[in-house]
């Protein structure tokens, strides 16, 4: 295909034809998709650069701010991430993913009231959005509200039963409120589902052993 295109390009130049140029609108979409792929590949500097270029082309392009926010979270630049997710929400206050992600950032900043506000709103807008339930469950866990954490983790698992990390988190919550049988069940479910190299496996195996030795 390239061998066919090149000679035609030379002929067109010779007769003075105009070569189509990608529009700014198309380019910002392409750059944002590159940003998203870099995030998926854990290439965060490249992601930040690509989304930054997209934003230069269109300062009101919400998708670019969203994916740059995700990359900023991954690099622990939380205050900047809050700004990007907030810009997305200025453009679309009903964006549950931006609300959930900003809530996660507030949780990491230990600003629990703000985290709960965002996650409550995300759940109100879309009760089927499992990530918001699971994230709110972790907010409750960090606040030592373990019963509430169990309820939210359970709802998140009902909506997305393939999320093996959620079983680990609910297992901890069950253990904290003394429901050891349920904790063991969740830990074993996690071990059945999680990949062999998952970073939580050793911790879960230790917890199972401790619970079995001290029923």
N, C-alpha and C positions, 0 to 999 in steps of 0.2 A: 504493500500500500504506500509506503514512504517513497519507494522508487518511482511510483506513478505520479505522486503529487509534486515532487521536486521539479521535474522538467516543466510541468504546467505552470508552476510558480514563476519560473524564469521567463517563460513566454509572456505571461501576464504583465510582468514588470516591464518587459520590452515594449509592450503596446500601451503602457501607461495606465493600466487598470488599477483600481483601488483595492487593496487587500483588506478583507474584513478584519476589524479589530474588536476584541472582546469588550463588551460594554462594562462599565463600572458595576452595574447591577449584577451581571453574570460573574464578574471577578470576585465580588464580595462573597457571593454564595460559594464559589470554588475555594476561596481562602478559608471560609468558615468550616467547610467540609474537611479541608486539610487539617485545620485546628482540631476538629473532633477526632479525626483519625490519629493524630499525634497524641491526644489525650488517651485514647484507647491503647496506644502502644507505649504509654508512660514516658513519652518524649515531651516533657512539659515546657522546656525553653522554646522548642520549635512551635509548640501549640500557642504559647503566648505571643510569639512573633507573628504567626499567621493570623490569629484573631485581631491582633493589634493593627495589622495591615488592612484587614476587612473594616475595622472601625474607622480608620482614616478615610476610607472610601464612602462610608455612610455612618455618621455618628448616631443614627437612630435605628441601627440594625440590631434588634434584640438578640437574635441567635448568636451573634459574635460575642456580645457581652456575657451571655449565658455560658458559653463554652470557655471563654477566658476566665470566668468566675470559677468554673470547675477546675481548671488548671491552677488557678491561684490557691484554691483550697488544698490541692495536692502538694503544693509547695509551701503550705502553711502561712501564706500571706493573707491572713483572715480578714483584716480590716479592708484590704483592697477587694477581696471577694465579696464582702458585704456590699460595697459600693456598686459592684457590677450587677449583682442580683437585684439590688434596689433599683437600678436603672431599668432592668428588665421589667420589674413590677410597676414602675412608673408608666411604662408603655402598655403593659398588660397585667392589671392587678389580679386577674384570675389564673395566672400561670402557676399551677400547683407544683411543678417541678422547681421553679425558682423559689417559691415559698418554702418548700421542703428543704432545698439546699441552703437557703439563708438561715432557716431554723437550725440546720445541722451546724452551720458556722457559729451561730449564737451559742449553741450548746458547747462547742469546743472553747468558746471564749468564756464559758460559765455564766453567760447572761441568760439564765433560765427563763425568766419572765418573757423576754423577747422571743426566745426559742419556742416556748409554748404558744405564744400569740400567733406566730407564723404557722406552726404545725396544726394548731386548732383550725385556722382558717383554711389550710390546704385540705384537711379532712372534711370540713364543712362543704367545700366546693366539690370535692370528689371523694366520697367515702370509700371508693374502691381502690384508691391509690395506696398500695401496701407500704411503700417506702415512708410515707408520712406517719403511719401507725408505728412502724418499727423505730423510726427516729424519735418519736414522742415517747415510746417505751423506754428508750435509753435516757432521755431527759429525766423521766421519773426515777429510773434506776440511780442516776447520778445524784438525785435529790433524796435518795433512800426511801422513796415511795414505792416499795417493791410490789405491793398488791396491784397498784395501778400499772406498774411496768408489766406484770404478768398479763393483765387484761389487754394491754395494747400489743404486746408481742403475740398473744394468741390471735388477735384480730388480724395482724399482719401475716401470720402464718396461714390462717384460713384463706387469705387472699392470694398468698404466694407460698405454697407449701414446699417449693424447691429451694427456698433460701435457707441453706444449711446454717449460716451464721446466726439466724434468728433462733434456731433451736438451742445453740450454745448460750445465747443471751437469756432466753427464757429459762434455761436450766439453772443459770446463776440466780435468777430472780426466785425461782422455786426453792432453791437451796437456802436463800436468805430468809424465806418465811417458813422454813422447816418442813417443806413438802419434798422429802428426800426421794420418795418413789417416783414422783413426777420429774424431779431433777435428773435422776438416773436415766429415765426413759428418754428425756430430751438429749442428754449427753450421748447416749448410744445412737440416737437418731442422727445426731451430728456426725458421729464417727462413720456411720453407714453412708452418709451422703457426701461428706467433705473429701476433696482430693487428697491423695497421699501426702503431698508436701505442704498442706495447709498449716500455717503458723500456729493455729490454736490446738492442734491435735495433741501435742504433748501435755498441755495444760489440762485438757479434757480427760485424757487418760489418767492423769494424776488425781483429778477430782473424783472420777469413778472409783479408783482404788481406795481413796480416803472414805468415800461414802459406804462402800462395801465392807470396809474394815470397821466402820463405826455406824452401824445402821440405827 
